[in-house]
Amino acid sequence: MGDIRTTSTRTNEHPEGGPVAAELSDERLARLKSTFASIDTDGDGYISESELRRHFPDLPPEALGAMSQEADLDQDGRYSLEEFIRAVS
């Protein structure tokens, strides 16, 4: 399965963030991208569960589990920008 950030050809999709990003204002999208980058400490373009735990140390394990069930659409154990935007929008 391709990464929507680089393979999207639909004009109503934002190249970085997928179709959900197309529904957001440029200002909101910029804030979400900045927040994503601050959590993605290794800069690989994904947020791992360990990065989430480091950024939100008081987050209960059950909240992480619920987020994984709801937001990690491809169940690869990490969150892409699109998955992050879907989760927080």
HTML snippet that shows the backbone in 3Dmol.js (N, CA, C, O; Angstrom):
<script src="https://3Dmol.org/build/3Dmol-min.js"></script>
<div id="view" style="width:600px;height:400px;position:relative"></div>
<script>
const pdb = `
ATOM      1  N   MET A   1       0.842  -1.167   0.000  1.00  0.00           N
ATOM      2  CA  MET A   1       0.000   0.000   0.000  1.00  0.00           C
ATOM      3  C   MET A   1       0.889   1.232   0.000  1.00  0.00           C
ATOM      4  O   MET A   1       1.795   1.346   0.826  1.00  0.00           O
ATOM      5  N   GLY A   2       0.639   2.153  -0.917  1.00  0.00           N
ATOM      6  CA  GLY A   2       1.473   3.344  -1.059  1.00  0.00           C
ATOM      7  C   GLY A   2       1.226   4.365   0.024  1.00  0.00           C
ATOM      8  O   GLY A   2       0.172   4.378   0.660  1.00  0.00           O
ATOM      9  N   ASP A   3       2.189   5.203   0.223  1.00  0.00           N
ATOM     10  CA  ASP A   3       2.081   6.289   1.185  1.00  0.00           C
ATOM     11  C   ASP A   3       1.339   7.439   0.513  1.00  0.00           C
ATOM     12  O   ASP A   3       1.803   7.969  -0.497  1.00  0.00           O
ATOM     13  N   ILE A   4       0.206   7.824   1.057  1.00  0.00           N
ATOM     14  CA  ILE A   4      -0.642   8.836   0.425  1.00  0.00           C
ATOM     15  C   ILE A   4       0.080  10.174   0.267  1.00  0.00           C
ATOM     16  O   ILE A   4      -0.277  10.974  -0.598  1.00  0.00           O
ATOM     17  N   ARG A   5       1.084  10.415   1.093  1.00  0.00           N
ATOM     18  CA  ARG A   5       1.798  11.678   1.005  1.00  0.00           C
ATOM     19  C   ARG A   5       2.587  11.795  -0.293  1.00  0.00           C
ATOM     20  O   ARG A   5       2.865  12.905  -0.747  1.00  0.00           O
ATOM     21  N   THR A   6       2.947  10.678  -0.890  1.00  0.00           N
ATOM     22  CA  THR A   6       3.768  10.752  -2.088  1.00  0.00           C
ATOM     23  C   THR A   6       3.107  10.163  -3.327  1.00  0.00           C
ATOM     24  O   THR A   6       3.578  10.393  -4.440  1.00  0.00           O
ATOM     25  N   THR A   7       2.025   9.407  -3.158  1.00  0.00           N
ATOM     26  CA  THR A   7       1.437   8.751  -4.311  1.00  0.00           C
ATOM     27  C   THR A   7       0.079   9.300  -4.699  1.00  0.00           C
ATOM     28  O   THR A   7      -0.493   8.844  -5.689  1.00  0.00           O
ATOM     29  N   SER A   8      -0.451  10.244  -3.977  1.00  0.00           N
ATOM     30  CA  SER A   8      -1.777  10.751  -4.278  1.00  0.00           C
ATOM     31  C   SER A   8      -1.790  11.516  -5.596  1.00  0.00           C
ATOM     32  O   SER A   8      -0.918  12.339  -5.870  1.00  0.00           O
ATOM     33  N   THR A   9      -2.802  11.219  -6.399  1.00  0.00           N
ATOM     34  CA  THR A   9      -2.970  11.956  -7.646  1.00  0.00           C
ATOM     35  C   THR A   9      -4.316  12.666  -7.684  1.00  0.00           C
ATOM     36  O   THR A   9      -4.607  13.365  -8.655  1.00  0.00           O
ATOM     37  N   ARG A  10      -5.135  12.507  -6.667  1.00  0.00           N
ATOM     38  CA  ARG A  10      -6.431  13.166  -6.626  1.00  0.00           C
ATOM     39  C   ARG A  10      -6.239  14.635  -6.282  1.00  0.00           C
ATOM     40  O   ARG A  10      -5.466  14.975  -5.387  1.00  0.00           O
ATOM     41  N   THR A  11      -6.938  15.494  -6.989  1.00  0.00           N
ATOM     42  CA  THR A  11      -6.735  16.928  -6.793  1.00  0.00           C
ATOM     43  C   THR A  11      -7.347  17.444  -5.501  1.00  0.00           C
ATOM     44  O   THR A  11      -6.972  18.526  -5.048  1.00  0.00           O
ATOM     45  N   ASN A  12      -8.282  16.708  -4.884  1.00  0.00           N
ATOM     46  CA  ASN A  12      -8.875  17.191  -3.649  1.00  0.00           C
ATOM     47  C   ASN A  12      -8.137  16.691  -2.413  1.00  0.00           C
ATOM     48  O   ASN A  12      -8.616  16.878  -1.294  1.00  0.00           O
ATOM     49  N   GLU A  13      -7.003  16.071  -2.591  1.00  0.00           N
ATOM     50  CA  GLU A  13      -6.202  15.619  -1.468  1.00  0.00           C
ATOM     51  C   GLU A  13      -5.007  16.541  -1.307  1.00  0.00           C
ATOM     52  O   GLU A  13      -4.397  16.975  -2.284  1.00  0.00           O
ATOM     53  N   HIS A  14      -4.690  16.827  -0.068  1.00  0.00           N
ATOM     54  CA  HIS A  14      -3.494  17.614   0.215  1.00  0.00           C
ATOM     55  C   HIS A  14      -2.307  16.677   0.091  1.00  0.00           C
ATOM     56  O   HIS A  14      -2.373  15.567   0.620  1.00  0.00           O
ATOM     57  N   PRO A  15      -1.219  17.060  -0.580  1.00  0.00           N
ATOM     58  CA  PRO A  15      -0.099  16.139  -0.791  1.00  0.00           C
ATOM     59  C   PRO A  15       0.544  15.646   0.493  1.00  0.00           C
ATOM     60  O   PRO A  15       1.164  14.583   0.504  1.00  0.00           O
ATOM     61  N   GLU A  16       0.406  16.401   1.578  1.00  0.00           N
ATOM     62  CA  GLU A  16       0.959  15.955   2.857  1.00  0.00           C
ATOM     63  C   GLU A  16      -0.156  15.952   3.879  1.00  0.00           C
ATOM     64  O   GLU A  16      -0.395  16.958   4.547  1.00  0.00           O
ATOM     65  N   GLY A  17      -0.831  14.843   4.003  1.00  0.00           N
ATOM     66  CA  GLY A  17      -1.888  14.746   4.979  1.00  0.00           C
ATOM     67  C   GLY A  17      -3.144  14.097   4.442  1.00  0.00           C
ATOM     68  O   GLY A  17      -4.071  13.829   5.206  1.00  0.00           O
ATOM     69  N   GLY A  18      -3.199  13.840   3.160  1.00  0.00           N
ATOM     70  CA  GLY A  18      -4.308  13.109   2.584  1.00  0.00           C
ATOM     71  C   GLY A  18      -5.589  13.911   2.469  1.00  0.00           C
ATOM     72  O   GLY A  18      -5.587  15.134   2.603  1.00  0.00           O
ATOM     73  N   PRO A  19      -6.690  13.202   2.218  1.00  0.00           N
ATOM     74  CA  PRO A  19      -7.952  13.873   1.964  1.00  0.00           C
ATOM     75  C   PRO A  19      -8.476  14.665   3.148  1.00  0.00           C
ATOM     76  O   PRO A  19      -9.148  15.678   2.957  1.00  0.00           O
ATOM     77  N   VAL A  20      -8.185  14.230   4.369  1.00  0.00           N
ATOM     78  CA  VAL A  20      -8.654  14.963   5.537  1.00  0.00           C
ATOM     79  C   VAL A  20      -8.019  16.348   5.583  1.00  0.00           C
ATOM     80  O   VAL A  20      -8.677  17.324   5.944  1.00  0.00           O
ATOM     81  N   ALA A  21      -6.759  16.434   5.223  1.00  0.00           N
ATOM     82  CA  ALA A  21      -6.053  17.710   5.245  1.00  0.00           C
ATOM     83  C   ALA A  21      -6.678  18.716   4.282  1.00  0.00           C
ATOM     84  O   ALA A  21      -6.617  19.922   4.521  1.00  0.00           O
ATOM     85  N   ALA A  22      -7.276  18.231   3.204  1.00  0.00           N
ATOM     86  CA  ALA A  22      -7.899  19.126   2.227  1.00  0.00           C
ATOM     87  C   ALA A  22      -9.070  19.878   2.829  1.00  0.00           C
ATOM     88  O   ALA A  22      -9.456  20.928   2.315  1.00  0.00           O
ATOM     89  N   GLU A  23      -9.645  19.361   3.911  1.00  0.00           N
ATOM     90  CA  GLU A  23     -10.789  19.989   4.563  1.00  0.00           C
ATOM     91  C   GLU A  23     -10.386  21.019   5.609  1.00  0.00           C
ATOM     92  O   GLU A  23     -11.254  21.702   6.152  1.00  0.00           O
ATOM     93  N   LEU A  24      -9.111  21.150   5.906  1.00  0.00           N
ATOM     94  CA  LEU A  24      -8.636  22.051   6.947  1.00  0.00           C
ATOM     95  C   LEU A  24      -8.139  23.354   6.356  1.00  0.00           C
ATOM     96  O   LEU A  24      -7.714  23.403   5.201  1.00  0.00           O
ATOM     97  N   SER A  25      -8.196  24.417   7.158  1.00  0.00           N
ATOM     98  CA  SER A  25      -7.608  25.681   6.709  1.00  0.00           C
ATOM     99  C   SER A  25      -6.094  25.522   6.660  1.00  0.00           C
ATOM    100  O   SER A  25      -5.532  24.652   7.326  1.00  0.00           O
ATOM    101  N   ASP A  26      -5.444  26.358   5.874  1.00  0.00           N
ATOM    102  CA  ASP A  26      -3.982  26.305   5.778  1.00  0.00           C
ATOM    103  C   ASP A  26      -3.340  26.534   7.144  1.00  0.00           C
ATOM    104  O   ASP A  26      -2.336  25.904   7.476  1.00  0.00           O
ATOM    105  N   GLU A  27      -3.919  27.432   7.930  1.00  0.00           N
ATOM    106  CA  GLU A  27      -3.367  27.736   9.266  1.00  0.00           C
ATOM    107  C   GLU A  27      -3.478  26.515  10.184  1.00  0.00           C
ATOM    108  O   GLU A  27      -2.515  26.163  10.866  1.00  0.00           O
ATOM    109  N   ARG A  28      -4.643  25.872  10.204  1.00  0.00           N
ATOM    110  CA  ARG A  28      -4.836  24.687  11.048  1.00  0.00           C
ATOM    111  C   ARG A  28      -3.912  23.556  10.596  1.00  0.00           C
ATOM    112  O   ARG A  28      -3.310  22.877  11.427  1.00  0.00           O
ATOM    113  N   LEU A  29      -3.800  23.353   9.285  1.00  0.00           N
ATOM    114  CA  LEU A  29      -2.924  22.319   8.761  1.00  0.00           C
ATOM    115  C   LEU A  29      -1.472  22.591   9.148  1.00  0.00           C
ATOM    116  O   LEU A  29      -0.748  21.666   9.517  1.00  0.00           O
ATOM    117  N   ALA A  30      -1.045  23.839   9.070  1.00  0.00           N
ATOM    118  CA  ALA A  30       0.328  24.195   9.446  1.00  0.00           C
ATOM    119  C   ALA A  30       0.576  23.905  10.923  1.00  0.00           C
ATOM    120  O   ALA A  30       1.642  23.406  11.284  1.00  0.00           O
ATOM    121  N   ARG A  31      -0.405  24.216  11.786  1.00  0.00           N
ATOM    122  CA  ARG A  31      -0.252  23.935  13.229  1.00  0.00           C
ATOM    123  C   ARG A  31      -0.160  22.433  13.478  1.00  0.00           C
ATOM    124  O   ARG A  31       0.662  21.980  14.275  1.00  0.00           O
ATOM    125  N   LEU A  32      -1.005  21.662  12.795  1.00  0.00           N
ATOM    126  CA  LEU A  32      -0.974  20.205  12.979  1.00  0.00           C
ATOM    127  C   LEU A  32       0.336  19.613  12.492  1.00  0.00           C
ATOM    128  O   LEU A  32       0.887  18.717  13.130  1.00  0.00           O
ATOM    129  N   LYS A  33       0.838  20.103  11.368  1.00  0.00           N
ATOM    130  CA  LYS A  33       2.124  19.613  10.852  1.00  0.00           C
ATOM    131  C   LYS A  33       3.258  19.953  11.811  1.00  0.00           C
ATOM    132  O   LYS A  33       4.171  19.151  12.009  1.00  0.00           O
ATOM    133  N   SER A  34       3.200  21.137  12.403  1.00  0.00           N
ATOM    134  CA  SER A  34       4.223  21.543  13.366  1.00  0.00           C
ATOM    135  C   SER A  34       4.167  20.661  14.616  1.00  0.00           C
ATOM    136  O   SER A  34       5.200  20.233  15.131  1.00  0.00           O
ATOM    137  N   THR A  35       2.954  20.396  15.093  1.00  0.00           N
ATOM    138  CA  THR A  35       2.796  19.523  16.260  1.00  0.00           C
ATOM    139  C   THR A  35       3.290  18.118  15.944  1.00  0.00           C
ATOM    140  O   THR A  35       3.992  17.505  16.748  1.00  0.00           O
ATOM    141  N   PHE A  36       2.925  17.612  14.775  1.00  0.00           N
ATOM    142  CA  PHE A  36       3.376  16.288  14.344  1.00  0.00           C
ATOM    143  C   PHE A  36       4.900  16.229  14.351  1.00  0.00           C
ATOM    144  O   PHE A  36       5.488  15.283  14.876  1.00  0.00           O
ATOM    145  N   ALA A  37       5.536  17.239  13.768  1.00  0.00           N
ATOM    146  CA  ALA A  37       7.006  17.269  13.688  1.00  0.00           C
ATOM    147  C   ALA A  37       7.636  17.314  15.079  1.00  0.00           C
ATOM    148  O   ALA A  37       8.694  16.723  15.295  1.00  0.00           O
ATOM    149  N   SER A  38       6.999  18.007  16.021  1.00  0.00           N
ATOM    150  CA  SER A  38       7.572  18.084  17.373  1.00  0.00           C
ATOM    151  C   SER A  38       7.482  16.745  18.103  1.00  0.00           C
ATOM    152  O   SER A  38       8.306  16.459  18.971  1.00  0.00           O
ATOM    153  N   ILE A  39       6.493  15.926  17.761  1.00  0.00           N
ATOM    154  CA  ILE A  39       6.362  14.598  18.375  1.00  0.00           C
ATOM    155  C   ILE A  39       7.240  13.583  17.654  1.00  0.00           C
ATOM    156  O   ILE A  39       7.779  12.672  18.284  1.00  0.00           O
ATOM    157  N   ASP A  40       7.389  13.729  16.344  1.00  0.00           N
ATOM    158  CA  ASP A  40       8.201  12.824  15.520  1.00  0.00           C
ATOM    159  C   ASP A  40       9.680  13.169  15.710  1.00  0.00           C
ATOM    160  O   ASP A  40      10.306  13.756  14.827  1.00  0.00           O
ATOM    161  N   THR A  41      10.226  12.801  16.858  1.00  0.00           N
ATOM    162  CA  THR A  41      11.572  13.239  17.231  1.00  0.00           C
ATOM    163  C   THR A  41      12.677  12.661  16.353  1.00  0.00           C
ATOM    164  O   THR A  41      13.737  13.273  16.222  1.00  0.00           O
ATOM    165  N   ASP A  42      12.449  11.485  15.747  1.00  0.00           N
ATOM    166  CA  ASP A  42      13.499  10.939  14.882  1.00  0.00           C
ATOM    167  C   ASP A  42      13.367  11.412  13.439  1.00  0.00           C
ATOM    168  O   ASP A  42      14.222  11.110  12.606  1.00  0.00           O
ATOM    169  N   GLY A  43      12.300  12.151  13.140  1.00  0.00           N
ATOM    170  CA  GLY A  43      12.145  12.754  11.822  1.00  0.00           C
ATOM    171  C   GLY A  43      11.895  11.780  10.683  1.00  0.00           C
ATOM    172  O   GLY A  43      12.163  12.100   9.524  1.00  0.00           O
ATOM    173  N   ASP A  44      11.379  10.584  11.001  1.00  0.00           N
ATOM    174  CA  ASP A  44      11.158   9.601   9.932  1.00  0.00           C
ATOM    175  C   ASP A  44       9.807   9.752   9.229  1.00  0.00           C
ATOM    176  O   ASP A  44       9.491   8.985   8.319  1.00  0.00           O
ATOM    177  N   GLY A  45       9.011  10.737   9.648  1.00  0.00           N
ATOM    178  CA  GLY A  45       7.712  10.958   9.021  1.00  0.00           C
ATOM    179  C   GLY A  45       6.584  10.175   9.652  1.00  0.00           C
ATOM    180  O   GLY A  45       5.465  10.174   9.140  1.00  0.00           O
ATOM    181  N   TYR A  46       6.864   9.511  10.752  1.00  0.00           N
ATOM    182  CA  TYR A  46       5.863   8.740  11.485  1.00  0.00           C
ATOM    183  C   TYR A  46       6.043   8.988  12.975  1.00  0.00           C
ATOM    184  O   TYR A  46       7.147   9.270  13.442  1.00  0.00           O
ATOM    185  N   ILE A  47       4.949   8.881  13.713  1.00  0.00           N
ATOM    186  CA  ILE A  47       5.012   8.956  15.172  1.00  0.00           C
ATOM    187  C   ILE A  47       4.856   7.543  15.705  1.00  0.00           C
ATOM    188  O   ILE A  47       3.846   6.883  15.462  1.00  0.00           O
ATOM    189  N   SER A  48       5.866   7.086  16.435  1.00  0.00           N
ATOM    190  CA  SER A  48       5.807   5.756  17.038  1.00  0.00           C
ATOM    191  C   SER A  48       5.132   5.864  18.409  1.00  0.00           C
ATOM    192  O   SER A  48       4.980   6.957  18.956  1.00  0.00           O
ATOM    193  N   GLU A  49       4.739   4.731  18.942  1.00  0.00           N
ATOM    194  CA  GLU A  49       4.139   4.749  20.275  1.00  0.00           C
ATOM    195  C   GLU A  49       5.148   5.221  21.314  1.00  0.00           C
ATOM    196  O   GLU A  49       4.762   5.873  22.284  1.00  0.00           O
ATOM    197  N   SER A  50       6.423   4.911  21.136  1.00  0.00           N
ATOM    198  CA  SER A  50       7.427   5.379  22.099  1.00  0.00           C
ATOM    199  C   SER A  50       7.572   6.901  22.023  1.00  0.00           C
ATOM    200  O   SER A  50       7.775   7.551  23.048  1.00  0.00           O
ATOM    201  N   GLU A  51       7.472   7.474  20.822  1.00  0.00           N
ATOM    202  CA  GLU A  51       7.513   8.937  20.704  1.00  0.00           C
ATOM    203  C   GLU A  51       6.295   9.563  21.367  1.00  0.00           C
ATOM    204  O   GLU A  51       6.404  10.610  22.006  1.00  0.00           O
ATOM    205  N   LEU A  52       5.128   8.925  21.219  1.00  0.00           N
ATOM    206  CA  LEU A  52       3.931   9.428  21.897  1.00  0.00           C
ATOM    207  C   LEU A  52       4.107   9.393  23.413  1.00  0.00           C
ATOM    208  O   LEU A  52       3.769  10.350  24.108  1.00  0.00           O
ATOM    209  N   ARG A  53       4.640   8.277  23.916  1.00  0.00           N
ATOM    210  CA  ARG A  53       4.846   8.161  25.371  1.00  0.00           C
ATOM    211  C   ARG A  53       5.832   9.206  25.878  1.00  0.00           C
ATOM    212  O   ARG A  53       5.644   9.761  26.960  1.00  0.00           O
ATOM    213  N   ARG A  54       6.887   9.479  25.102  1.00  0.00           N
ATOM    214  CA  ARG A  54       7.856  10.503  25.514  1.00  0.00           C
ATOM    215  C   ARG A  54       7.225  11.891  25.505  1.00  0.00           C
ATOM    216  O   ARG A  54       7.489  12.701  26.394  1.00  0.00           O
ATOM    217  N   HIS A  55       6.400  12.166  24.513  1.00  0.00           N
ATOM    218  CA  HIS A  55       5.787  13.495  24.387  1.00  0.00           C
ATOM    219  C   HIS A  55       4.643  13.683  25.385  1.00  0.00           C
ATOM    220  O   HIS A  55       4.418  14.790  25.873  1.00  0.00           O
ATOM    221  N   PHE A  56       3.928  12.609  25.686  1.00  0.00           N
ATOM    222  CA  PHE A  56       2.800  12.646  26.622  1.00  0.00           C
ATOM    223  C   PHE A  56       3.027  11.611  27.720  1.00  0.00           C
ATOM    224  O   PHE A  56       2.368  10.571  27.736  1.00  0.00           O
ATOM    225  N   PRO A  57       3.960  11.890  28.646  1.00  0.00           N
ATOM    226  CA  PRO A  57       4.324  10.877  29.643  1.00  0.00           C
ATOM    227  C   PRO A  57       3.181  10.477  30.580  1.00  0.00           C
ATOM    228  O   PRO A  57       3.213   9.384  31.147  1.00  0.00           O
ATOM    229  N   ASP A  58       2.181  11.330  30.754  1.00  0.00           N
ATOM    230  CA  ASP A  58       1.074  11.011  31.654  1.00  0.00           C
ATOM    231  C   ASP A  58      -0.092  10.320  30.961  1.00  0.00           C
ATOM    232  O   ASP A  58      -1.119  10.058  31.587  1.00  0.00           O
ATOM    233  N   LEU A  59       0.056  10.025  29.682  1.00  0.00           N
ATOM    234  CA  LEU A  59      -0.998   9.361  28.927  1.00  0.00           C
ATOM    235  C   LEU A  59      -1.140   7.924  29.415  1.00  0.00           C
ATOM    236  O   LEU A  59      -0.180   7.155  29.363  1.00  0.00           O
ATOM    237  N   PRO A  60      -2.335   7.552  29.890  1.00  0.00           N
ATOM    238  CA  PRO A  60      -2.516   6.180  30.391  1.00  0.00           C
ATOM    239  C   PRO A  60      -2.371   5.149  29.260  1.00  0.00           C
ATOM    240  O   PRO A  60      -2.706   5.436  28.111  1.00  0.00           O
ATOM    241  N   PRO A  61      -1.874   3.960  29.589  1.00  0.00           N
ATOM    242  CA  PRO A  61      -1.706   2.916  28.571  1.00  0.00           C
ATOM    243  C   PRO A  61      -3.000   2.604  27.817  1.00  0.00           C
ATOM    244  O   PRO A  61      -2.973   2.321  26.619  1.00  0.00           O
ATOM    245  N   GLU A  62      -4.139   2.659  28.527  1.00  0.00           N
ATOM    246  CA  GLU A  62      -5.403   2.362  27.850  1.00  0.00           C
ATOM    247  C   GLU A  62      -5.751   3.431  26.808  1.00  0.00           C
ATOM    248  O   GLU A  62      -6.416   3.132  25.816  1.00  0.00           O
ATOM    249  N   ALA A  63      -5.311   4.661  27.025  1.00  0.00           N
ATOM    250  CA  ALA A  63      -5.529   5.718  26.032  1.00  0.00           C
ATOM    251  C   ALA A  63      -4.688   5.451  24.782  1.00  0.00           C
ATOM    252  O   ALA A  63      -5.150   5.641  23.657  1.00  0.00           O
ATOM    253  N   LEU A  64      -3.451   5.010  24.998  1.00  0.00           N
ATOM    254  CA  LEU A  64      -2.602   4.641  23.861  1.00  0.00           C
ATOM    255  C   LEU A  64      -3.209   3.488  23.076  1.00  0.00           C
ATOM    256  O   LEU A  64      -3.209   3.495  21.845  1.00  0.00           O
ATOM    257  N   GLY A  65      -3.725   2.502  23.793  1.00  0.00           N
ATOM    258  CA  GLY A  65      -4.353   1.363  23.139  1.00  0.00           C
ATOM    259  C   GLY A  65      -5.574   1.777  22.340  1.00  0.00           C
ATOM    260  O   GLY A  65      -5.781   1.300  21.224  1.00  0.00           O
ATOM    261  N   ALA A  66      -6.379   2.659  22.903  1.00  0.00           N
ATOM    262  CA  ALA A  66      -7.572   3.142  22.206  1.00  0.00           C
ATOM    263  C   ALA A  66      -7.173   3.945  20.973  1.00  0.00           C
ATOM    264  O   ALA A  66      -7.797   3.826  19.919  1.00  0.00           O
ATOM    265  N   MET A  67      -6.138   4.758  21.108  1.00  0.00           N
ATOM    266  CA  MET A  67      -5.680   5.542  19.967  1.00  0.00           C
ATOM    267  C   MET A  67      -5.178   4.613  18.865  1.00  0.00           C
ATOM    268  O   MET A  67      -5.442   4.847  17.686  1.00  0.00           O
ATOM    269  N   SER A  68      -4.467   3.574  19.240  1.00  0.00           N
ATOM    270  CA  SER A  68      -3.957   2.628  18.259  1.00  0.00           C
ATOM    271  C   SER A  68      -5.117   1.970  17.510  1.00  0.00           C
ATOM    272  O   SER A  68      -5.070   1.820  16.289  1.00  0.00           O
ATOM    273  N   GLN A  69      -6.146   1.583  18.243  1.00  0.00           N
ATOM    274  CA  GLN A  69      -7.318   0.949  17.628  1.00  0.00           C
ATOM    275  C   GLN A  69      -8.026   1.902  16.671  1.00  0.00           C
ATOM    276  O   GLN A  69      -8.454   1.493  15.591  1.00  0.00           O
ATOM    277  N   GLU A  70      -8.153   3.168  17.059  1.00  0.00           N
ATOM    278  CA  GLU A  70      -8.929   4.135  16.290  1.00  0.00           C
ATOM    279  C   GLU A  70      -8.118   4.839  15.208  1.00  0.00           C
ATOM    280  O   GLU A  70      -8.621   5.042  14.103  1.00  0.00           O
ATOM    281  N   ALA A  71      -6.888   5.212  15.498  1.00  0.00           N
ATOM    282  CA  ALA A  71      -6.141   6.106  14.611  1.00  0.00           C
ATOM    283  C   ALA A  71      -5.137   5.408  13.704  1.00  0.00           C
ATOM    284  O   ALA A  71      -4.847   5.897  12.612  1.00  0.00           O
ATOM    285  N   ASP A  72      -4.611   4.291  14.134  1.00  0.00           N
ATOM    286  CA  ASP A  72      -3.590   3.604  13.333  1.00  0.00           C
ATOM    287  C   ASP A  72      -4.289   2.768  12.269  1.00  0.00           C
ATOM    288  O   ASP A  72      -4.433   1.553  12.408  1.00  0.00           O
ATOM    289  N   LEU A  73      -4.717   3.436  11.207  1.00  0.00           N
ATOM    290  CA  LEU A  73      -5.572   2.816  10.194  1.00  0.00           C
ATOM    291  C   LEU A  73      -4.959   1.589   9.547  1.00  0.00           C
ATOM    292  O   LEU A  73      -5.666   0.618   9.275  1.00  0.00           O
ATOM    293  N   ASP A  74      -3.661   1.613   9.297  1.00  0.00           N
ATOM    294  CA  ASP A  74      -3.027   0.463   8.661  1.00  0.00           C
ATOM    295  C   ASP A  74      -2.418  -0.510   9.674  1.00  0.00           C
ATOM    296  O   ASP A  74      -1.795  -1.502   9.295  1.00  0.00           O
ATOM    297  N   GLN A  75      -2.605  -0.218  10.963  1.00  0.00           N
ATOM    298  CA  GLN A  75      -2.151  -1.082  12.056  1.00  0.00           C
ATOM    299  C   GLN A  75      -0.683  -1.473  11.938  1.00  0.00           C
ATOM    300  O   GLN A  75      -0.312  -2.623  12.172  1.00  0.00           O
ATOM    301  N   ASP A  76       0.157  -0.482  11.567  1.00  0.00           N
ATOM    302  CA  ASP A  76       1.594  -0.750  11.471  1.00  0.00           C
ATOM    303  C   ASP A  76       2.355  -0.332  12.731  1.00  0.00           C
ATOM    304  O   ASP A  76       3.583  -0.412  12.775  1.00  0.00           O
ATOM    305  N   GLY A  77       1.615   0.116  13.762  1.00  0.00           N
ATOM    306  CA  GLY A  77       2.250   0.473  15.027  1.00  0.00           C
ATOM    307  C   GLY A  77       2.827   1.872  15.058  1.00  0.00           C
ATOM    308  O   GLY A  77       3.540   2.232  15.995  1.00  0.00           O
ATOM    309  N   ARG A  78       2.526   2.660  14.047  1.00  0.00           N
ATOM    310  CA  ARG A  78       3.003   4.037  14.005  1.00  0.00           C
ATOM    311  C   ARG A  78       1.949   4.880  13.293  1.00  0.00           C
ATOM    312  O   ARG A  78       1.059   4.350  12.628  1.00  0.00           O
ATOM    313  N   TYR A  79       2.063   6.194  13.441  1.00  0.00           N
ATOM    314  CA  TYR A  79       1.052   7.103  12.920  1.00  0.00           C
ATOM    315  C   TYR A  79       1.661   8.004  11.854  1.00  0.00           C
ATOM    316  O   TYR A  79       2.629   8.722  12.108  1.00  0.00           O
ATOM    317  N   SER A  80       1.087   7.957  10.668  1.00  0.00           N
ATOM    318  CA  SER A  80       1.497   8.860   9.591  1.00  0.00           C
ATOM    319  C   SER A  80       0.871  10.230   9.858  1.00  0.00           C
ATOM    320  O   SER A  80       0.034  10.380  10.748  1.00  0.00           O
ATOM    321  N   LEU A  81       1.285  11.209   9.084  1.00  0.00           N
ATOM    322  CA  LEU A  81       0.689  12.536   9.220  1.00  0.00           C
ATOM    323  C   LEU A  81      -0.816  12.462   8.997  1.00  0.00           C
ATOM    324  O   LEU A  81      -1.578  13.063   9.754  1.00  0.00           O
ATOM    325  N   GLU A  82      -1.253  11.746   7.986  1.00  0.00           N
ATOM    326  CA  GLU A  82      -2.696  11.634   7.730  1.00  0.00           C
ATOM    327  C   GLU A  82      -3.421  11.000   8.908  1.00  0.00           C
ATOM    328  O   GLU A  82      -4.478  11.487   9.310  1.00  0.00           O
ATOM    329  N   GLU A  83      -2.880   9.927   9.470  1.00  0.00           N
ATOM    330  CA  GLU A  83      -3.522   9.274  10.614  1.00  0.00           C
ATOM    331  C   GLU A  83      -3.571  10.223  11.809  1.00  0.00           C
ATOM    332  O   GLU A  83      -4.573  10.277  12.521  1.00  0.00           O
ATOM    333  N   PHE A  84      -2.492  10.970  12.027  1.00  0.00           N
ATOM    334  CA  PHE A  84      -2.442  11.941  13.113  1.00  0.00           C
ATOM    335  C   PHE A  84      -3.519  13.008  12.921  1.00  0.00           C
ATOM    336  O   PHE A  84      -4.242  13.336  13.861  1.00  0.00           O
ATOM    337  N   ILE A  85      -3.627  13.543  11.719  1.00  0.00           N
ATOM    338  CA  ILE A  85      -4.620  14.584  11.439  1.00  0.00           C
ATOM    339  C   ILE A  85      -6.026  14.040  11.655  1.00  0.00           C
ATOM    340  O   ILE A  85      -6.869  14.718  12.243  1.00  0.00           O
ATOM    341  N   ARG A  86      -6.287  12.824  11.186  1.00  0.00           N
ATOM    342  CA  ARG A  86      -7.598  12.217  11.403  1.00  0.00           C
ATOM    343  C   ARG A  86      -7.911  12.078  12.906  1.00  0.00           C
ATOM    344  O   ARG A  86      -9.046  12.291  13.332  1.00  0.00           O
ATOM    345  N   ALA A  87      -6.908  11.726  13.686  1.00  0.00           N
ATOM    346  CA  ALA A  87      -7.110  11.491  15.113  1.00  0.00           C
ATOM    347  C   ALA A  87      -7.392  12.770  15.879  1.00  0.00           C
ATOM    348  O   ALA A  87      -8.164  12.752  16.838  1.00  0.00           O
ATOM    349  N   VAL A  88      -6.796  13.861  15.488  1.00  0.00           N
ATOM    350  CA  VAL A  88      -6.921  15.092  16.268  1.00  0.00           C
ATOM    351  C   VAL A  88      -7.878  16.110  15.651  1.00  0.00           C
ATOM    352  O   VAL A  88      -8.139  17.150  16.257  1.00  0.00           O
ATOM    353  N   SER A  89      -8.393  15.839  14.490  1.00  0.00           N
ATOM    354  CA  SER A  89      -9.311  16.775  13.839  1.00  0.00           C
ATOM    355  C   SER A  89     -10.749  16.456  14.145  1.00  0.00           C
ATOM    356  O   SER A  89     -11.649  17.150  13.672  1.00  0.00           O
TER     357      SER A  89
END
`;
const viewer = $3Dmol.createViewer("view");
viewer.addModel(pdb, "pdb");
viewer.setStyle({}, {cartoon: {color: "spectrum"}});
viewer.zoomTo();
viewer.render();
</script>
